[in-house]
C-alpha cells in the first residue's frame, strides 16, 4: 500500500504571494515578517491530509486490500500444494530409478518427461499468477487513488480551501490544518452507497 501514498491527494506549492492574498493583502512580494504580520490571528485557507493515516481509516481501501491478500494467500497455498505433490512424485521416480523398478527404459523416459513437463507448467503458472496479482494490486491502487482524489475535489467545492497538501510533502505544518479525519469520514459514508448504486445499476 505504500506505493499509493504519493498519489492519493492534491499536492500544491504554497508561495508567499498566496499567503498574503489569503490574509487580505495583495502585494506582489512578501517577506517572512510580512506574512507573519498579515496572518497573525488568522487561519489560512489551506489544509493537509495524512495519507498514511487515511488509508488505515478508509474502510473500502481496507476491504479491497483484504480481498487481494486472501486471493494471493489462496493462490500461494494452491501452488505450494501442487509443488509438494510434484516433489513427492519426483522422489518416487528417483527411488524407482535407483532400484531399477521400471519395466523398460522407455517407461522410465516417459515418466521423466511427464514430471519435467509438470514442473515447467507449475513454474509457468506461478509466474502468470504472480503477474496477475501484481496487476490486480496496481488496479486496486489506481481505483483507491481515484476515489480519494475525486472525493477531495468534490469535498473542496464546499470547503473552499485554496490548497490541500499531502502531509508528507511538508517539512512542518500545524495540526490545526489537518482534515484527514474529515476526508476519511466522508469517504466511508459515500463509497458504500456509491458501490451499492453501481451494483444495482449493473443488475
VOKEDREN-150777 format. One line per 4 residues: number of its first residue (from 1); for each residue x negated, y, z of C-alpha. Coordinates in nm, 3 decimals. Each point is the difference from the previous one (the first is absolute). Layout:
NUM> X/Y/Z; ...
! end
This chain:
1> 0.000/0.000/0.000; -0.292/0.226/0.040; -0.009/0.055/-0.377; 0.337/0.171/0.035
5> -0.107/0.267/0.243; -0.158/0.242/-0.249; 0.299/-0.011/-0.234; 0.297/0.048/0.231
9> 0.040/0.374/0.057; -0.030/0.334/-0.176; -0.355/0.128/0.048; -0.065/0.370/-0.039
13> -0.280/0.247/0.071; 0.085/0.297/0.219; -0.183/0.320/-0.090; -0.026/0.319/0.203
17> 0.233/0.171/-0.243; 0.274/-0.249/0.087; -0.048/0.058/0.371; 0.044/0.373/-0.038
21> 0.303/-0.031/-0.224; 0.155/-0.245/0.244; -0.051/0.241/0.287; 0.153/0.296/-0.176
25> -0.302/0.162/-0.168; -0.084/0.018/-0.369; -0.365/0.105/-0.011; -0.207/-0.167/-0.271
29> -0.289/-0.072/0.232; -0.009/-0.124/0.356; -0.251/-0.052/0.275; 0.033/-0.246/0.286
33> 0.073/0.290/0.234; 0.269/0.133/-0.234; 0.172/-0.337/-0.009; -0.019/-0.044/0.378
37> 0.144/0.347/0.057; 0.274/-0.033/-0.257; 0.111/-0.343/0.117; -0.018/0.059/0.372
41> 0.312/-0.139/0.163; 0.140/-0.132/-0.327; 0.024/-0.353/-0.137; -0.115/-0.043/-0.357
45> 0.231/-0.165/-0.256; -0.225/-0.304/-0.024; 0.026/-0.353/0.132; -0.195/-0.323/-0.006
49> 0.073/-0.371/-0.009; -0.214/-0.267/0.164; 0.030/-0.265/-0.270; -0.162/-0.272/0.209
53> 0.265/0.041/0.267; 0.275/0.046/-0.258; -0.056/-0.345/-0.150; 0.033/-0.154/0.344
57> 0.330/0.185/0.052; 0.151/-0.065/-0.344; 0.221/-0.307/0.035; 0.032/-0.065/-0.373
61> -0.377/0.006/-0.048; -0.043/-0.245/0.287; 0.270/-0.224/-0.147; -0.165/-0.008/-0.342
65> -0.340/-0.065/0.154; 0.134/-0.287/0.211; 0.165/-0.164/-0.301; -0.322/0.022/-0.199
69> -0.204/-0.138/0.289; 0.239/-0.293/0.031; -0.022/-0.071/-0.373; -0.380/0.014/0.005
73> -0.014/-0.232/0.301; 0.243/-0.243/-0.164; -0.197/0.000/-0.324; -0.323/-0.058/0.189
77> 0.154/-0.288/0.199; 0.118/-0.167/-0.321; -0.340/0.038/-0.163; -0.173/-0.135/0.310
81> 0.231/-0.302/0.003; -0.075/-0.068/-0.366; -0.372/0.041/0.063; 0.015/-0.241/0.295
85> 0.182/-0.258/-0.210; -0.253/0.036/-0.278; -0.291/-0.037/0.242; 0.154/-0.321/0.134
89> 0.035/-0.146/-0.349; -0.355/0.105/-0.088; -0.130/-0.176/0.311; 0.195/-0.313/-0.092
93> -0.144/0.013/-0.350; -0.351/0.031/0.140; 0.056/-0.297/0.232; 0.128/-0.218/-0.283
97> -0.286/0.103/-0.228; -0.258/-0.090/0.266; 0.166/-0.338/0.058; 0.037/-0.076/-0.372
101> 0.374/-0.036/0.058; 0.110/0.124/-0.342; 0.120/-0.261/-0.246; -0.200/0.160/-0.278
105> -0.228/0.288/-0.085; 0.284/0.145/-0.207; 0.236/-0.006/0.297; -0.254/0.180/0.217
109> -0.059/0.262/-0.270; 0.372/0.063/-0.038; 0.048/0.053/0.372; -0.305/0.227/0.014
113> 0.130/0.216/-0.284; 0.346/0.015/0.159; -0.150/0.120/0.329; -0.216/0.254/-0.180
117> 0.301/0.135/-0.189; 0.198/0.023/0.322; -0.282/0.198/0.162; -0.016/0.241/-0.294
121> 0.378/0.046/0.010; -0.012/0.072/0.372; -0.272/0.262/-0.048; 0.195/0.161/-0.286
125> 0.320/0.007/0.205; -0.182/0.151/0.299; -0.145/0.278/-0.216; 0.339/0.067/-0.161
129> 0.182/0.012/0.334; -0.261/0.235/0.148; 0.037/0.231/-0.300; 0.379/-0.007/0.027
133> -0.010/0.082/0.370; -0.245/0.283/-0.060; 0.231/0.142/-0.265; 0.295/-0.036/0.239
137> -0.196/0.189/0.266; -0.082/0.281/-0.242; 0.364/0.024/-0.105; 0.106/0.009/0.364
141> -0.244/0.281/0.076; 0.120/0.196/-0.300; 0.364/-0.046/0.100; -0.061/0.112/0.358
145> -0.208/0.295/-0.119; 0.277/0.112/-0.234; 0.266/-0.045/0.270; -0.193/0.220/0.241
149> -0.102/0.260/-0.257; 0.356/0.034/-0.132; 0.144/0.024/0.349; -0.246/0.270/0.106
153> 0.086/0.201/-0.312; 0.372/-0.033/0.078; -0.057/0.072/0.369; -0.188/0.319/-0.077
157> 0.286/0.144/-0.205; 0.164/0.085/0.333; -0.308/0.005/0.225; -0.158/0.273/-0.210
161> -0.368/-0.066/0.070; -0.250/0.162/-0.232; -0.256/-0.273/0.061; 0.029/-0.357/0.127
165> -0.339/-0.148/0.076; -0.128/-0.347/0.054; -0.164/-0.003/0.344; -0.302/-0.192/-0.131
169> -0.073/0.292/-0.235; -0.042/0.244/0.288; -0.288/0.057/0.241; 0.229/0.136/0.270
173> 0.367/0.089/0.010; 0.224/0.080/0.293; 0.236/-0.281/0.096; 0.286/0.250/-0.005
177> -0.003/-0.037/-0.379; 0.046/-0.379/0.010; 0.319/-0.115/-0.177; -0.093/-0.368/-0.023
181> 0.283/-0.111/0.228; 0.255/0.206/-0.194; -0.110/-0.154/-0.328; 0.006/-0.352/0.146
185> 0.347/0.050/0.147; 0.130/0.136/-0.327; -0.148/-0.283/-0.202; 0.140/-0.264/0.235
189> 0.348/0.152/-0.030; -0.012/0.051/-0.375; -0.178/-0.305/-0.141; 0.230/-0.281/0.123
193> 0.306/0.180/-0.136; -0.179/0.060/-0.329; -0.100/-0.366/-0.030; 0.353/-0.113/0.087
197> 0.145/0.226/-0.267; -0.247/-0.132/-0.255; 0.092/-0.359/0.089; 0.370/0.068/-0.042
201> -0.064/0.174/-0.332; -0.202/-0.297/-0.126; 0.288/-0.240/0.077
! end
